């Protein structure tokens, strides 16, 4: 049992500090020291806040799973305006930020041109990274393939200027043991 002079004030202070989960813990621990009406009022307020947090958390997870990372990040910020002590929330936000950073690196064509950075992304991920769909220069292909900047080279027949040039890249990749998946942008 906690020895507290004013349990209601302590719990309300935690709510104002947005430490909702700690407030719920204190409400449970100090239930016998609170009057019934005050305990019921605090429990109702905490249930309302925790319900909001849980609904927002489900929304944030759905946004993240559907690739709407900006909406997920906004929803996580909404949660933190209600509660800063949500178990596991920081890890979920970090995972989202990591996913956003990786996606930014992969989808930004300017970064894809920097093969060393693309290689770092490829090395860091447990999934295959493709690249080269906008490349046409054999020197770039040679460098990309030899440094294994991507797991799968993806020459585009149209960017390459035809099937013969695309087959040459395929031969280069095959000789280096790098997977290939051709594409055509028509």
C-alpha positions as CSV (number, residue, x, y, z in Angstrom):
1,X,0.0,0.0,0.0
2,X,1.3,3.5,-0.9
3,X,1.4,6.1,1.8
4,X,-0.1,9.3,0.2
5,X,-1.6,12.3,1.9
6,X,-3.9,13.2,-1.0
7,X,-4.4,10.3,-3.4
8,X,-6.9,12.1,-5.6
9,X,-4.5,15.0,-6.1
10,X,-1.7,12.6,-7.0
11,X,-3.7,10.8,-9.6
12,X,-5.1,14.0,-11.1
13,X,-1.5,15.3,-11.3
14,X,-0.5,12.2,-13.3
15,X,-3.4,12.8,-15.6
16,X,-2.4,16.4,-16.2
17,X,1.2,15.2,-16.9
18,X,-0.3,12.8,-19.5
19,X,1.0,9.8,-17.5
20,X,-2.3,8.0,-17.9
21,X,-1.1,4.4,-17.3
22,X,0.6,5.4,-14.1
23,X,-2.6,7.2,-13.0
24,X,-4.5,4.0,-13.6
25,X,-2.0,2.1,-11.6
26,X,-2.2,4.6,-8.7
27,X,-6.0,4.6,-8.9
28,X,-6.0,0.8,-8.4
29,X,-3.4,0.9,-5.7
30,X,-5.1,3.7,-3.8
31,X,-8.7,2.7,-4.4
32,X,-9.3,2.1,-0.7
33,X,-8.1,5.6,0.2
34,X,-10.4,7.3,-2.3
35,X,-14.0,8.0,-1.7
36,X,-16.4,5.9,-3.8
37,X,-17.6,8.9,-5.8
38,X,-14.1,10.2,-6.4
39,X,-12.8,6.7,-7.4
40,X,-15.7,6.2,-9.8
41,X,-15.1,9.7,-11.3
42,X,-11.3,9.0,-11.7
43,X,-11.9,5.5,-13.1
44,X,-14.4,6.9,-15.7
45,X,-12.0,9.6,-16.8
46,X,-9.2,7.1,-17.1
47,X,-11.3,4.7,-19.0
48,X,-12.3,7.4,-21.4
49,X,-8.7,8.5,-22.0
50,X,-7.4,4.9,-22.3
51,X,-10.2,4.1,-24.8
52,X,-9.2,7.1,-26.9
53,X,-5.5,5.9,-26.8
54,X,-6.5,2.4,-27.8
55,X,-8.7,3.6,-30.7
56,X,-6.0,6.0,-31.9
57,X,-3.4,3.2,-31.6
58,X,-5.4,0.9,-33.7
59,X,-5.8,3.7,-36.3
60,X,-2.1,4.3,-36.3
61,X,-1.3,0.7,-36.8
62,X,-3.8,0.4,-39.7
63,X,-2.3,3.5,-41.3
64,X,1.2,2.1,-41.0
65,X,0.2,-1.4,-42.3
66,X,-1.5,0.3,-45.3
67,X,1.6,2.4,-46.1
68,X,0.1,5.7,-44.9
69,X,3.1,6.6,-42.8
70,X,2.5,10.3,-42.5
71,X,-1.0,9.6,-41.2
72,X,0.3,7.0,-38.8
73,X,2.9,9.5,-37.5
74,X,0.2,12.2,-37.0
75,X,-1.9,9.6,-35.1
76,X,1.0,8.7,-32.9
77,X,1.4,12.4,-32.0
78,X,-2.3,12.6,-31.2
79,X,-1.8,9.7,-28.8
80,X,1.1,11.5,-27.1
81,X,-1.1,14.5,-26.6
82,X,-3.3,12.3,-24.4
83,X,-0.7,9.9,-22.8
84,X,3.1,9.8,-22.8
85,X,3.5,6.5,-21.0
86,X,1.8,4.1,-23.3
87,X,3.6,0.7,-23.1
88,X,5.3,-0.1,-26.4
89,X,4.3,3.1,-28.2
90,X,7.9,4.4,-28.4
91,X,9.0,1.2,-30.1
92,X,6.1,1.4,-32.6
93,X,7.0,5.0,-33.4
94,X,10.7,4.0,-33.9
95,X,9.7,1.2,-36.2
96,X,7.5,3.6,-38.2
97,X,10.3,6.1,-38.4
98,X,12.7,3.4,-39.5
99,X,10.3,2.2,-42.2
100,X,9.8,5.8,-43.4
101,X,13.5,6.3,-43.7
102,X,14.1,3.1,-45.6
103,X,11.2,3.9,-48.0
104,X,12.5,7.4,-48.5
105,X,15.9,6.0,-49.4
106,X,14.6,3.3,-51.7
107,X,12.0,5.3,-53.5
108,X,14.0,8.5,-54.0
109,X,15.6,8.1,-57.4
110,X,18.3,10.6,-56.6
111,X,19.5,8.3,-53.8
112,X,19.2,5.2,-56.0
113,X,21.8,6.8,-58.3
114,X,24.2,6.7,-55.3
115,X,25.0,3.1,-55.4
116,X,26.9,3.0,-52.1
117,X,23.8,4.3,-50.2
118,X,21.6,1.8,-52.1
119,X,24.0,-1.0,-51.0
120,X,23.8,0.1,-47.4
121,X,20.0,-0.1,-47.6
122,X,20.1,-3.5,-49.3
123,X,22.5,-4.8,-46.7
124,X,20.3,-3.6,-43.9
125,X,17.1,-5.1,-45.1
126,X,16.0,-8.7,-44.9
127,X,14.0,-8.3,-48.1
128,X,15.4,-8.1,-51.7
129,X,16.1,-4.7,-53.1
130,X,15.7,-4.1,-56.8
131,X,17.3,-1.3,-58.8
132,X,18.4,0.0,-62.1
133,X,15.0,0.4,-63.8
134,X,16.1,3.9,-65.0
135,X,19.7,3.1,-65.9
136,X,21.0,2.7,-69.4
137,X,24.8,3.2,-69.1
138,X,26.8,-0.1,-69.1
139,X,29.5,1.4,-66.8
140,X,26.7,2.1,-64.2
141,X,25.4,-1.4,-64.6
142,X,28.9,-2.9,-64.3
143,X,29.5,-1.0,-61.1
144,X,26.0,-1.8,-59.6
145,X,26.4,-5.5,-60.4
146,X,30.0,-5.9,-59.2
147,X,29.5,-4.0,-55.9
148,X,26.1,-5.9,-55.5
149,X,24.4,-2.6,-54.7
150,X,21.0,-4.4,-55.2
151,X,19.8,-7.9,-54.8
152,X,18.0,-8.0,-58.1
153,X,18.9,-5.9,-61.1
154,X,15.9,-4.6,-63.0
155,X,16.8,-3.2,-66.4
156,X,13.9,-1.6,-68.3
157,X,13.9,-2.6,-72.0
158,X,12.8,0.8,-73.1
159,X,15.3,2.7,-71.0
160,X,18.0,0.4,-72.2
161,X,17.2,1.1,-75.8
162,X,16.1,-2.4,-76.8
163,X,16.2,-6.1,-76.1
164,X,19.8,-6.6,-77.2
165,X,21.2,-4.1,-74.7
166,X,18.9,-5.5,-72.0
167,X,20.2,-9.0,-72.7
168,X,23.8,-7.7,-72.3
169,X,22.9,-6.5,-68.8
170,X,21.3,-9.9,-68.1
171,X,24.5,-11.6,-69.1
172,X,26.5,-9.3,-66.9
173,X,24.3,-10.1,-63.9
174,X,24.2,-13.8,-64.6
175,X,28.1,-13.9,-64.7
176,X,28.2,-12.2,-61.3
177,X,25.5,-14.4,-59.8
178,X,23.1,-11.5,-59.3
179,X,19.3,-12.1,-59.9
180,X,17.6,-10.2,-62.8
181,X,14.0,-9.3,-63.4
182,X,13.5,-7.4,-66.6
183,X,10.7,-4.9,-67.2
184,X,9.3,-2.9,-70.0
185,X,7.9,0.6,-69.6
186,X,5.4,0.8,-72.4
